[in-house]
């Protein structure tokens, strides 16, 4: 930070961020509503139209204390409840290969697929014992630079910044925060993350902020994410399959054609060399910021993948057999109650809300495979 920038930033008043009364109220109403819907099973009526034959669930990292991670991740107890709920509903947890077979053959047996993004150590340390308890397979999508510790994991940097500091200056935001307690840290982190999501070019602007606060992103990644050896060991487990997630975990829509091809193909080649096998499954980083239209699915297909998952909420139908590179995926993380949230998602509630009762098919506008 230059002296001029520092001087200008000092003129900006420091704020203590808090969730507004409206935000807190909306979250309480959402949590209560989801719990009531899940308990009453009313969403199963929606499921007749929106539930499809299967669903792909999306997780990132797991925790025993979401507040310690500033209201992020999935409580491991909720994850256990989710798998118990799938079993009780007669939904078999299957691999992506089995899911694609069932879609292609219009197999009516209900199923679910479990996917974990980014390769966090908690996928193994916390989630794997639960997977073993239910004999449930999962796919872990891993970016190359997570393993090499060279990634711009800006979201981890911001989390550590707010977790470990009370006074925070984010120069490119032109914001100064004072966060004396967990609630203000959560609110500040949400503001900073939302600022990046408004324009993903901003993710590249945070490096000086981390350095000025003594935050080493590479060290944070090393603490929280599997390395080459850990990824290789995970892939040897009979319940775990490693998938691709780009080289750099950038928003793909920002890249030119050559950068896009390299970011996707190089990750596939790196993982295949590490694992000694084909890596046929891919996940787009961030979801919509990586999908500008037909370009990204086309490049993924040309790179030799067989499937690609988005973050578009929705369930799986036979029509997806012709659209394997824009498969919908239901978020399964809601720290207040991931199990109830997922129960509603499995029935297609969020697709129904997003379309206002419209088309139940998500992700079928890309060209056929």
C-alpha positions in Angstrom: 0.0 0.0 0.0 1.5 3.4 -1.0 1.7 6.3 1.5 -0.9 8.1 -0.5 -3.3 5.2 -0.5 -2.8 4.7 3.2 -3.4 8.4 3.8 -6.6 8.3 1.8 -7.8 5.2 3.6 -7.2 6.6 7.0 -9.7 9.3 6.1 -12.3 6.7 5.6 -14.2 6.1 8.9 -14.0 2.6 10.4 -17.3 0.8 10.6 -18.4 -2.1 12.8 -20.5 -4.3 10.4 -23.5 -6.1 11.7 -26.3 -8.0 10.1 -29.4 -5.8 10.0 -32.5 -6.6 11.9 -34.1 -7.4 8.5 -31.3 -9.8 7.6 -31.5 -11.6 10.9 -35.2 -11.8 10.7 -35.2 -13.2 7.2 -32.7 -15.8 8.2 -34.8 -16.9 11.2 -37.9 -17.1 9.0 -36.0 -19.1 6.3 -34.6 -21.5 8.9 -38.0 -22.0 10.6 -39.7 -22.4 7.2 -37.3 -25.0 5.9 -37.5 -27.0 9.1 -41.3 -27.0 9.0 -41.4 -27.9 5.3 -39.0 -30.7 5.8 -40.8 -32.0 8.9 -44.2 -31.8 7.3 -43.0 -33.4 4.0 -45.0 -30.9 2.1 -42.2 -30.4 -0.4 -42.7 -34.0 -1.5 -45.8 -32.7 -3.4 -43.4 -30.3 -5.3 -41.2 -33.3 -5.9 -43.7 -34.9 -8.1 -42.9 -32.3 -10.7 -39.4 -31.0 -9.7 -37.8 -33.9 -7.9 -36.7 -35.9 -11.0 -35.1 -39.3 -10.6 -31.9 -38.1 -9.0 -30.0 -35.1 -7.5 -26.4 -34.1 -7.2 -25.5 -32.5 -3.9 -22.7 -29.9 -3.4 -20.6 -29.5 -0.3 -17.3 -27.8 0.4 -15.7 -28.2 3.8 -17.1 -29.8 7.0 -16.8 -28.6 10.5 -17.9 -29.3 14.1 -18.3 -25.6 14.7 -19.6 -23.3 12.0 -19.1 -20.1 14.0 -15.4 -20.9 14.2 -15.4 -20.8 10.4 -17.5 -17.6 10.4 -20.7 -19.3 9.5 -19.4 -21.4 6.7 -19.3 -25.1 5.8 -21.5 -28.0 6.7 -21.8 -29.3 10.3 -20.7 -32.9 10.3 -23.8 -33.8 12.4 -26.0 -32.3 9.6 -24.1 -34.3 7.0 -24.9 -37.5 9.0 -28.5 -36.4 9.1 -28.5 -35.8 5.3 -27.2 -39.3 4.5 -29.6 -40.9 7.0 -32.5 -38.9 5.3 -31.4 -40.2 1.9 -31.4 -43.7 3.2 -34.8 -43.3 4.8 -36.3 -42.0 1.6 -34.9 -44.9 -0.4 -32.5 -42.8 -2.4 -29.4 -44.7 -3.1 -26.1 -42.7 -3.1 -24.3 -43.6 -6.3 -21.2 -42.5 -8.2 -21.4 -40.1 -11.1 -20.8 -42.9 -13.5 -23.8 -44.8 -12.2 -25.9 -41.6 -12.1 -25.2 -41.0 -15.8 -26.0 -44.6 -16.7 -29.4 -44.3 -14.8 -30.2 -41.0 -16.6 -29.3 -42.4 -20.0 -31.4 -45.6 -19.4 -34.3 -43.8 -17.7 -33.8 -46.0 -14.7 -36.6 -45.0 -12.3 -34.8 -45.9 -9.0 -34.2 -42.7 -7.0 -30.6 -41.7 -6.3 -28.3 -39.0 -5.1 -24.7 -38.1 -5.8 -22.4 -36.5 -3.3 -19.8 -34.0 -4.5 -17.2 -32.0 -2.5 -15.5 -28.9 -4.1 -11.8 -27.8 -3.6 -10.2 -30.7 -1.8 -10.5 -29.7 1.9 -8.8 -31.9 4.5 -12.1 -32.1 6.3 -13.6 -34.1 3.4 -11.3 -36.9 4.7 -10.9 -36.2 8.4 -14.6 -35.5 9.1 -16.8 -36.6 6.2 -15.1 -39.9 5.2 -16.1 -41.7 8.4 -19.7 -40.7 7.8 -19.4 -41.9 4.2 -18.1 -45.2 5.4 -21.0 -45.5 8.0 -23.5 -45.3 5.1 -21.3 -46.9 2.4 -21.9 -43.8 0.4 -19.5 -42.8 -2.5 -18.4 -39.2 -3.2 -16.5 -37.2 -5.8 -14.0 -34.5 -4.6 -13.2 -31.9 -7.3 -9.7 -30.5 -6.8 -8.0 -27.5 -8.5 -4.3 -28.0 -9.4 -3.1 -24.9 -7.6 -4.8 -26.0 -4.4 -2.4 -28.9 -4.3 0.6 -26.9 -5.3 -0.2 -24.1 -2.8 0.0 -21.4 -5.5 -3.7 -20.6 -5.8 -5.3 -17.3 -5.1 -7.7 -18.7 -2.5 -9.0 -15.2 -1.8 -12.0 -16.6 0.1 -9.8 -18.4 2.5 -7.6 -15.3 2.9 -10.6 -13.1 3.7 -11.9 -15.7 6.2 -8.6 -15.8 8.0 -8.4 -12.0 7.9 -11.7 -11.5 9.6 -11.2 -14.4 11.9 -7.9 -13.3 13.2 -8.1 -9.5 13.2 -10.3 -6.9 14.9 -9.2 -4.0 12.8 -9.2 -4.6 9.0 -8.4 -2.4 6.1 -9.3 -3.6 2.6 -7.8 -1.0 0.3 -9.5 -1.9 -3.0 -12.8 -1.8 -1.2 -11.9 1.5 0.4 -13.3 0.1 3.6 -12.0 0.0 7.2 -13.7 -2.5 9.6 -13.7 -2.8 13.3 -14.8 -6.4 14.2 -14.7 -7.0 18.0 -16.9 -10.1 18.1 -17.9 -13.1 16.0 -21.1 -11.5 14.7 -19.4 -8.5 13.3 -16.7 -10.7 11.8 -19.3 -12.8 10.0 -21.1 -9.6 8.7 -17.8 -8.1 7.6 -16.7 -11.2 5.8 -20.1 -11.4 4.0 -19.6 -7.8 2.8 -16.1 -8.5 1.5 -17.1 -11.7 -0.3 -20.2 -10.0 -1.9 -17.9 -7.3 -3.1 -15.8 -9.8 -5.0 -18.9 -11.6 -6.4 -20.0 -8.3 -7.9 -16.9 -8.4 -10.1 -14.5 -11.3 -10.1 -11.7 -9.2 -11.4 -11.5 -7.9 -7.8 -10.3 -11.3 -6.6 -6.9 -10.4 -8.1 -6.8 -7.1 -6.1 -6.6 -8.6 -2.6 -3.0 -9.8 -2.5 -1.6 -6.5 -1.1 -4.4 -6.5 1.6 -3.4 -9.9 2.8 0.3 -9.1 2.8 -0.3 -5.8 4.7 -2.1 -7.8 7.4 0.5 -10.6 7.5 -1.8 -13.2 6.0 -0.1 -15.9 3.9 -2.7 -17.5 1.7 -0.3 -20.4 0.8 0.0 -21.3 4.5 -3.8 -21.2 5.0 -4.3 -23.5 2.0 -1.6 -25.9 3.3 -3.5 -26.1 6.6 -6.9 -26.7 5.1 -6.5 -28.5 1.8 -5.1 -31.9 0.7 -1.7 -32.0 -1.0 -0.7 -34.3 -3.9 -0.1 -37.2 -1.5 -3.4 -36.6 0.3 -5.3 -36.4 -3.0 -3.7 -39.6 -4.3 -4.4 -41.5 -1.0 -8.1 -40.3 -1.1 -8.5 -41.5 -4.6 -7.4 -45.0 -3.6 -10.3 -45.2 -1.1 -13.1 -47.3 -2.5 -15.7 -44.6 -1.7 -13.7 -41.6 -3.1 -13.2 -40.4 -6.7 -11.2 -37.3 -7.5 -12.6 -35.0 -10.2 -11.2 -31.9 -11.9 -11.9 -28.3 -10.9 -9.6 -26.2 -13.2 -6.0 -25.3 -12.6 -6.4 -21.9 -11.0 -10.0 -21.8 -9.7 -10.7 -18.5 -11.6 -14.1 -17.5 -12.9 -13.9 -19.1 -16.4 -16.1 -16.5 -18.1 -13.3 -13.9 -17.5 -10.7 -16.0 -19.5 -10.0 -15.8 -23.2 -10.2 -19.0 -25.3 -6.6 -20.0 -24.9 -6.5 -19.4 -21.1 -9.8 -21.3 -20.8 -8.5 -24.3 -22.6 -5.3 -24.4 -20.6 -7.0 -23.9 -17.3 -9.3 -26.9 -17.9 -7.0 -29.3 -19.8 -3.9 -28.7 -17.7 -5.9 -29.6 -14.5 -7.1 -32.8 -16.2 -3.6 -33.8 -17.3 -2.1 -33.0 -13.8 -4.6 -35.2 -12.0 -4.4 -38.0 -14.5 -0.6 -38.1 -14.1 -0.9 -38.0 -10.3 -3.6 -40.7 -10.1 -2.5 -42.9 -13.0 -6.1 -43.1 -14.4 -8.6 -41.1 -16.5 -10.3 -38.2 -14.7 -13.7 -38.0 -16.5 -15.7 -35.6 -14.2 -15.5 -31.8 -14.0 -17.0 -29.0 -11.8 -17.1 -25.3 -12.8 -15.7 -23.0 -10.2 -18.3 -20.7 -8.6 -21.1 -21.7 -11.0 -22.5 -18.8 -13.1 -19.3 -16.7 -13.1 -17.7 -19.6 -15.0 -20.5 -20.0 -17.6 -20.8 -17.3 -20.2 -22.9 -19.4 -22.5 -22.1 -22.4 -24.8 -18.3 -21.8 -24.8 -17.3 -23.3 -21.5 -19.4 -26.6 -21.8 -17.9 -27.0 -25.4 -14.3 -26.6 -24.1 -15.0 -29.0 -21.3 -16.4 -31.6 -23.7 -13.5 -31.1 -26.1 -11.0 -31.6 -23.2 -12.3 -35.2 -22.9 -14.6 -35.1 -19.9 -17.8 -37.0 -19.7 -19.7 -34.8 -17.2 -19.6 -31.3 -15.8 -21.6 -30.0 -12.9 -22.8 -26.5 -12.3 -24.2 -24.8 -9.2 -27.6 -24.3 -10.7 -30.2 -25.7 -8.3 -32.3 -28.5 -9.7 -32.8 -32.2 -10.0 -31.9 -34.8 -12.7 -34.2 -36.0 -15.4 -33.8 -38.3 -18.4 -33.5 -35.2 -20.6 -30.1 -34.5 -19.0 -28.7 -37.5 -20.9 -28.2 -35.0 -23.8 -26.8 -32.2 -21.6 -24.1 -33.8 -19.5 -21.9 -30.7 -19.4 -24.4 -28.5 -17.6 -25.7 -30.8 -14.9 -27.6 -29.0 -12.1 -26.3 -29.4 -8.6 -28.1 -28.6 -5.4 -26.2 -26.7 -2.7 -26.4 -28.7 0.6 -24.8 -26.2 2.9 -26.9 -24.0 5.1 -25.2 -23.5 8.5 -28.4 -23.0 10.4 -29.7 -26.4 9.3 -28.1 -28.1 6.3 -30.2 -31.2 6.7 -33.6 -29.4 6.4 -32.2 -27.2 3.6 -31.1 -30.3 1.6 -34.4 -32.1 2.3 -36.2 -29.3 0.5 -33.6 -29.1 -2.3 -33.9 -32.8 -3.1 -37.6 -32.2 -3.8 -36.7 -29.4 -6.2 -38.1 -26.6 -4.0 -35.4 -24.2 -5.0 -35.8 -24.9 -8.7 -39.5 -24.3 -8.3 -38.9 -21.0 -6.6 -36.2 -19.9 -9.1 -38.5 -20.5 -12.0 -41.7 -19.4 -10.2 -43.3 -22.7 -10.9 -41.9 -22.9 -14.4 -39.7 -25.4 -16.2 -38.3 -28.1 -13.8 -35.4 -28.9 -16.1 -32.2 -27.0 -15.2 -29.1 -26.8 -17.4 -30.5 -28.1 -20.6 -29.8 -25.1 -22.9 -26.2 -26.0 -23.7 -25.5 -28.0 -26.9 -25.9 -31.8 -26.7 -22.8 -34.0 -26.0 
